[in-house]
Amino acid sequence: MKRWETYRGKLDQIKSSRLFETLVIIVIVVSAISVGAHTYPLPPGFIKSLAIIDDMISIIFCVEIGIRILAEHKTRNFFRSGWNIFDFTIVTVSLIPIANSEVVWVARLVRIFRVLRLISYVPQLRIIIDALWRAIPRIGYVVLLMFILFYIYATVGSIFFGDINPALWGNVSIAMLTLFKILTMEGWVEFLNEIMPVYSMSWIYFLTFIFFVAFIFLNIMVAIVIDAWQEGQQSLRESLQEDMEDEENGEGAPKTKKRDNS
């Protein structure tokens, strides 16, 4: 048992080392480049080399996951982290064999998702993803309000502009697609110039839509994401501060005990 604890401690040191993390990140990047290389016409020898590299990458990922699992006191501790489950799932699914398979493109598509593992190794990327995840409920209400606004403007546009250009304003669904094009700020001037000879005040329709949706609501969504990101930064700082306090308390305990014994 003591021997296993010694091994587990060494594995934990390997897992926590900066070199280990850097090597894994390099392998993830090489994996993404390898999958992308298959999209180019390559000579047979180079394709075989990429296949060998891919097998080596799969082995390295399996060893890496194994080290991280064995470094835990209990195996279930590894699966308590959502990011660990994410890594384990990506590595497991990417082991699907692709040789002589009719769904080679599916296996390669799964393998390209291995680059997403960079998120679990780069703290700032995790903060961004966590911020987006926390912002989803609040963004949902903004999106709902935007949809209502889209629907109102699409209905109005279909009623007034449907006869001018049915291809753009023939019904509500087509009009909503046209409004989405307007939202991208490309080509909306042509839409306006087409309608202005018939409805001289139609510029109010276009400008108010762009103002409300493109400027106000999109900026609100950006503000929500930034606020969630700042909350994530604050929680990360608090977590790091707690870890530092725990380490200081852990280092201070033996000194106090030694002082008491003396």
C-alpha positions as a Python dict, from the first residue, in 0.01 Angstrom:
ca = {
    (1, 'M'): (0, 0, 0),
    (2, 'K'): (281, 240, 89),
    (3, 'R'): (456, 152, -236),
    (4, 'W'): (142, 235, -431),
    (5, 'E'): (112, 566, -247),
    (6, 'T'): (469, 641, -350),
    (7, 'Y'): (387, 563, -711),
    (8, 'R'): (69, 767, -690),
    (9, 'G'): (262, 1062, -550),
    (10, 'K'): (508, 1045, -839),
    (11, 'L'): (223, 1028, -1089),
    (12, 'D'): (64, 1329, -922),
    (13, 'Q'): (392, 1520, -955),
    (14, 'I'): (407, 1429, -1324),
    (15, 'K'): (46, 1536, -1375),
    (16, 'S'): (103, 1869, -1202),
    (17, 'S'): (430, 1948, -1376),
    (18, 'R'): (448, 2226, -1631),
    (19, 'L'): (646, 2003, -1867),
    (20, 'F'): (367, 1744, -1873),
    (21, 'E'): (105, 2007, -1956),
    (22, 'T'): (324, 2160, -2227),
    (23, 'L'): (387, 1822, -2390),
    (24, 'V'): (15, 1742, -2392),
    (25, 'I'): (-65, 2081, -2549),
    (26, 'I'): (200, 2018, -2819),
    (27, 'V'): (52, 1675, -2892),
    (28, 'I'): (-298, 1825, -2916),
    (29, 'V'): (-177, 2082, -3169),
    (30, 'V'): (9, 1815, -3370),
    (31, 'S'): (-309, 1605, -3366),
    (32, 'A'): (-512, 1891, -3512),
    (33, 'I'): (-248, 1955, -3781),
    (34, 'S'): (-241, 1583, -3866),
    (35, 'V'): (-618, 1570, -3918),
    (36, 'G'): (-611, 1889, -4125),
    (37, 'A'): (-334, 1749, -4343),
    (38, 'H'): (-570, 1474, -4462),
    (39, 'T'): (-775, 1737, -4646),
    (40, 'Y'): (-490, 1788, -4895),
    (41, 'P'): (-385, 1554, -5177),
    (42, 'L'): (-89, 1368, -5028),
    (43, 'P'): (147, 1097, -5155),
    (44, 'P'): (89, 745, -5016),
    (45, 'G'): (409, 754, -4811),
    (46, 'F'): (305, 1072, -4634),
    (47, 'I'): (-40, 929, -4563),
    (48, 'K'): (122, 626, -4397),
    (49, 'S'): (339, 856, -4188),
    (50, 'L'): (31, 1049, -4076),
    (51, 'A'): (-138, 721, -3981),
    (52, 'I'): (162, 628, -3764),
    (53, 'I'): (161, 973, -3605),
    (54, 'D'): (-210, 943, -3534),
    (55, 'D'): (-160, 605, -3364),
    (56, 'M'): (121, 751, -3153),
    (57, 'I'): (-99, 1046, -3057),
    (58, 'S'): (-378, 809, -2950),
    (59, 'I'): (-133, 612, -2735),
    (60, 'I'): (2, 931, -2576),
    (61, 'F'): (-350, 1050, -2497),
    (62, 'C'): (-437, 715, -2340),
    (63, 'V'): (-122, 725, -2126),
    (64, 'E'): (-195, 1085, -2028),
    (65, 'I'): (-552, 1003, -1919),
    (66, 'G'): (-423, 697, -1736),
    (67, 'I'): (-168, 907, -1544),
    (68, 'R'): (-433, 1159, -1447),
    (69, 'I'): (-672, 887, -1328),
    (70, 'L'): (-409, 692, -1133),
    (71, 'A'): (-280, 1011, -971),
    (72, 'E'): (-612, 1054, -791),
    (73, 'H'): (-668, 904, -447),
    (74, 'K'): (-984, 745, -580),
    (75, 'T'): (-1080, 689, -943),
    (76, 'R'): (-1418, 852, -898),
    (77, 'N'): (-1246, 1176, -796),
    (78, 'F'): (-1125, 1212, -1154),
    (79, 'F'): (-1479, 1200, -1287),
    (80, 'R'): (-1607, 1464, -1046),
    (81, 'S'): (-1465, 1733, -1273),
    (82, 'G'): (-1664, 1815, -1585),
    (83, 'W'): (-1345, 1900, -1773),
    (84, 'N'): (-1198, 1557, -1687),
    (85, 'I'): (-1513, 1388, -1818),
    (86, 'F'): (-1484, 1602, -2131),
    (87, 'D'): (-1121, 1495, -2185),
    (88, 'F'): (-1199, 1128, -2116),
    (89, 'T'): (-1491, 1131, -2361),
    (90, 'I'): (-1291, 1299, -2639),
    (91, 'V'): (-1001, 1056, -2602),
    (92, 'T'): (-1229, 751, -2583),
    (93, 'V'): (-1440, 846, -2885),
    (94, 'S'): (-1131, 934, -3089),
    (95, 'L'): (-1012, 574, -3055),
    (96, 'I'): (-1270, 467, -3312),
    (97, 'P'): (-1074, 279, -3582),
    (98, 'I'): (-1080, 439, -3925),
    (99, 'A'): (-884, 188, -4132),
    (100, 'N'): (-1095, 34, -4411),
    (101, 'S'): (-1402, 203, -4269),
    (102, 'E'): (-1699, 335, -4466),
    (103, 'V'): (-1732, 626, -4223),
    (104, 'V'): (-1377, 755, -4237),
    (105, 'W'): (-1502, 1114, -4246),
    (106, 'V'): (-1693, 1059, -3919),
    (107, 'A'): (-1385, 926, -3743),
    (108, 'R'): (-1173, 1214, -3871),
    (109, 'L'): (-1440, 1460, -3766),
    (110, 'V'): (-1430, 1313, -3416),
    (111, 'R'): (-1051, 1333, -3411),
    (112, 'I'): (-1048, 1703, -3499),
    (113, 'F'): (-1248, 1764, -3181),
    (114, 'R'): (-938, 1659, -2987),
    (115, 'V'): (-815, 2014, -3036),
    (116, 'L'): (-1093, 2117, -2797),
    (117, 'R'): (-887, 1958, -2521),
    (118, 'L'): (-677, 2273, -2528),
    (119, 'I'): (-963, 2432, -2335),
    (120, 'S'): (-909, 2203, -2037),
    (121, 'Y'): (-535, 2279, -2031),
    (122, 'V'): (-547, 2657, -2080),
    (123, 'P'): (-710, 2828, -1778),
    (124, 'Q'): (-804, 3144, -1969),
    (125, 'L'): (-993, 2939, -2226),
    (126, 'R'): (-1178, 2761, -1945),
    (127, 'I'): (-1274, 3099, -1799),
    (128, 'I'): (-1417, 3209, -2135),
    (129, 'I'): (-1616, 2887, -2178),
    (130, 'D'): (-1742, 2904, -1819),
    (131, 'A'): (-1839, 3266, -1874),
    (132, 'L'): (-2033, 3178, -2188),
    (133, 'W'): (-2202, 2890, -2004),
    (134, 'R'): (-2305, 3115, -1716),
    (135, 'A'): (-2425, 3382, -1958),
    (136, 'I'): (-2654, 3149, -2153),
    (137, 'P'): (-2960, 3191, -1923),
    (138, 'R'): (-2938, 3570, -1936),
    (139, 'I'): (-2861, 3573, -2308),
    (140, 'G'): (-3164, 3350, -2363),
    (141, 'Y'): (-3401, 3625, -2251),
    (142, 'V'): (-3229, 3877, -2478),
    (143, 'V'): (-3254, 3635, -2771),
    (144, 'L'): (-3623, 3583, -2696),
    (145, 'L'): (-3682, 3959, -2701),
    (146, 'M'): (-3483, 3986, -3025),
    (147, 'F'): (-3697, 3712, -3180),
    (148, 'I'): (-4013, 3901, -3085),
    (149, 'L'): (-3870, 4215, -3243),
    (150, 'F'): (-3767, 4018, -3552),
    (151, 'Y'): (-4117, 3876, -3583),
    (152, 'I'): (-4284, 4216, -3552),
    (153, 'Y'): (-4056, 4378, -3811),
    (154, 'A'): (-4086, 4077, -4043),
    (155, 'T'): (-4465, 4092, -4027),
    (156, 'V'): (-4466, 4465, -4097),
    (157, 'G'): (-4217, 4420, -4382),
    (158, 'S'): (-4419, 4138, -4534),
    (159, 'I'): (-4739, 4344, -4525),
    (160, 'F'): (-4594, 4660, -4680),
    (161, 'F'): (-4307, 4533, -4896),
    (162, 'G'): (-4437, 4192, -5006),
    (163, 'D'): (-4575, 4320, -5334),
    (164, 'I'): (-4255, 4510, -5417),
    (165, 'N'): (-4021, 4211, -5389),
    (166, 'P'): (-4186, 3879, -5294),
    (167, 'A'): (-3846, 3707, -5303),
    (168, 'L'): (-3738, 3914, -5002),
    (169, 'W'): (-4064, 4002, -4826),
    (170, 'G'): (-4315, 3744, -4955),
    (171, 'N'): (-4399, 3601, -4611),
    (172, 'V'): (-4289, 3625, -4250),
    (173, 'S'): (-4022, 3355, -4267),
    (174, 'I'): (-3861, 3501, -4580),
    (175, 'A'): (-3883, 3850, -4432),
    (176, 'M'): (-3707, 3728, -4114),
    (177, 'L'): (-3426, 3589, -4330),
    (178, 'T'): (-3404, 3924, -4510),
    (179, 'L'): (-3385, 4103, -4174),
    (180, 'F'): (-3102, 3872, -4072),
    (181, 'K'): (-2916, 3978, -4387),
    (182, 'I'): (-2980, 4339, -4290),
    (183, 'L'): (-2841, 4261, -3945),
    (184, 'T'): (-2508, 4167, -4104),
    (185, 'M'): (-2493, 4523, -4246),
    (186, 'E'): (-2434, 4391, -4598),
    (187, 'G'): (-2665, 4483, -4883),
    (188, 'W'): (-2928, 4656, -4671),
    (189, 'V'): (-2880, 4980, -4868),
    (190, 'E'): (-2994, 4800, -5185),
    (191, 'F'): (-3304, 4679, -5003),
    (192, 'L'): (-3376, 5035, -4892),
    (193, 'N'): (-3320, 5185, -5238),
    (194, 'E'): (-3562, 4932, -5387),
    (195, 'I'): (-3841, 5030, -5148),
    (196, 'M'): (-3782, 5406, -5115),
    (197, 'P'): (-3950, 5497, -5449),
    (198, 'V'): (-4273, 5334, -5324),
    (199, 'Y'): (-4254, 5416, -4953),
    (200, 'S'): (-4050, 5732, -4901),
    (201, 'M'): (-4056, 5690, -4521),
    (202, 'S'): (-3934, 5330, -4530),
    (203, 'W'): (-3592, 5444, -4407),
    (204, 'I'): (-3748, 5469, -4061),
    (205, 'Y'): (-3824, 5097, -4074),
    (206, 'F'): (-3467, 5000, -4164),
    (207, 'L'): (-3286, 5243, -3935),
    (208, 'T'): (-3496, 5164, -3628),
    (209, 'F'): (-3446, 4789, -3684),
    (210, 'I'): (-3070, 4830, -3717),
    (211, 'F'): (-3059, 5060, -3415),
    (212, 'F'): (-3260, 4834, -3184),
    (213, 'V'): (-3125, 4496, -3288),
    (214, 'A'): (-2772, 4555, -3418),
    (215, 'F'): (-2667, 4827, -3175),
    (216, 'I'): (-2869, 4787, -2856),
    (217, 'F'): (-2944, 4415, -2823),
    (218, 'L'): (-2611, 4287, -2954),
    (219, 'N'): (-2427, 4523, -2721),
    (220, 'I'): (-2641, 4399, -2434),
    (221, 'M'): (-2538, 4043, -2517),
    (222, 'V'): (-2171, 4145, -2524),
    (223, 'A'): (-2214, 4318, -2188),
    (224, 'I'): (-2370, 4005, -2038),
    (225, 'V'): (-2079, 3790, -2158),
    (226, 'I'): (-1823, 4041, -2024),
    (227, 'D'): (-2000, 4051, -1688),
    (228, 'A'): (-2000, 3671, -1670),
    (229, 'W'): (-1632, 3667, -1767),
    (230, 'Q'): (-1546, 3912, -1489),
    (231, 'E'): (-1736, 3694, -1244),
    (232, 'G'): (-1529, 3396, -1361),
    (233, 'Q'): (-1206, 3594, -1316),
    (234, 'Q'): (-1313, 3690, -965),
    (235, 'S'): (-1401, 3333, -870),
    (236, 'L'): (-1067, 3213, -1011),
    (237, 'R'): (-877, 3470, -804),
    (238, 'E'): (-1071, 3369, -493),
    (239, 'S'): (-998, 3002, -562),
    (240, 'L'): (-626, 3070, -608),
    (241, 'Q'): (-621, 3276, -290),
    (242, 'E'): (-788, 2994, -97),
    (243, 'D'): (-534, 2745, -234),
    (244, 'M'): (-247, 2973, -127),
    (245, 'E'): (-396, 3009, 221),
    (246, 'D'): (-436, 2632, 248),
    (247, 'E'): (-72, 2583, 148),
    (248, 'E'): (42, 2843, 399),
    (249, 'N'): (-163, 2679, 672),
    (250, 'G'): (-23, 2342, 577),
    (251, 'E'): (333, 2470, 594),
    (252, 'G'): (271, 2649, 918),
    (253, 'A'): (126, 2350, 1102),
    (254, 'P'): (450, 2149, 1136),
    (255, 'K'): (637, 2458, 1258),
    (256, 'T'): (381, 2516, 1529),
    (257, 'K'): (399, 2154, 1633),
    (258, 'K'): (777, 2166, 1648),
    (259, 'R'): (762, 2480, 1856),
    (260, 'D'): (520, 2311, 2096),
    (261, 'N'): (746, 2008, 2135),
    (262, 'S'): (1041, 2224, 2217),
}
